[in-house]
Amino acid sequence: MAVYDRYALASLHGLGFHLRANYYGDYMEIVESLVEQSQEFVGSAWTARDIDKALSMMKGSV
């Protein structure tokens, strides 16, 4: 289960991602996209849960 809170949404907005009326499905698509990008560019094995928690912990401070 994703955090999907206002902090995670604020973090995504700060990173330039925009969701249609805060739809959970859009959120999860973006998280999965970030998982793929992290594996491609960083070479790490971040999971969707890792990305989800990190977005929430950032608290929009991007």
C-alpha positions as CSV (number, residue, x, y, z in Angstrom):
1,M,0.0,0.0,0.0
2,A,1.4,3.4,-1.0
3,V,1.8,6.3,1.3
4,Y,0.1,8.6,-1.2
5,D,-0.1,11.6,1.1
6,R,0.1,15.3,0.7
7,Y,3.9,15.2,1.2
8,A,4.4,12.7,-1.5
9,L,2.2,14.6,-3.9
10,A,4.1,17.9,-3.1
11,S,7.4,16.1,-3.8
12,L,6.1,14.9,-7.2
13,H,4.9,18.4,-8.0
14,G,8.3,19.8,-7.0
15,L,9.9,17.3,-9.4
16,G,7.7,18.5,-12.2
17,F,5.1,15.7,-12.2
18,H,1.5,16.7,-12.3
19,L,-1.4,14.4,-11.4
20,R,-5.0,14.7,-12.7
21,A,-6.9,15.7,-9.6
22,N,-4.7,13.6,-7.4
23,Y,-5.7,10.3,-8.9
24,Y,-4.0,7.3,-7.1
25,G,-3.6,5.5,-10.4
26,D,-1.6,8.4,-11.8
27,Y,0.5,8.4,-8.7
28,M,1.4,4.7,-9.0
29,E,2.2,5.1,-12.7
30,I,4.7,7.8,-11.9
31,V,6.2,5.8,-9.0
32,E,6.6,2.8,-11.4
33,S,8.2,5.1,-13.9
34,L,10.7,6.4,-11.3
35,V,11.5,2.8,-10.4
36,E,12.5,2.1,-14.0
37,Q,14.4,5.4,-14.3
38,S,16.3,4.6,-11.0
39,Q,17.4,1.2,-12.4
40,E,18.3,2.7,-15.7
41,F,20.3,5.7,-14.6
42,V,21.5,4.8,-11.1
43,G,21.7,1.1,-11.5
44,S,20.2,0.5,-8.1
45,A,17.3,-1.9,-7.3
46,W,14.9,0.6,-5.7
47,T,11.4,-0.8,-5.3
48,A,8.1,1.0,-5.8
49,R,7.9,1.1,-2.0
50,D,11.3,2.7,-1.7
51,I,10.4,5.4,-4.1
52,D,7.0,5.9,-2.4
53,K,8.6,6.3,1.0
54,A,11.3,8.6,-0.3
55,L,8.7,10.9,-1.9
56,S,6.8,11.1,1.4
57,M,10.0,11.8,3.4
58,M,11.0,14.6,1.0
59,K,7.9,16.5,2.2
60,G,7.9,18.6,-1.0
61,S,11.3,20.0,-0.3
62,V,12.5,19.9,-3.8
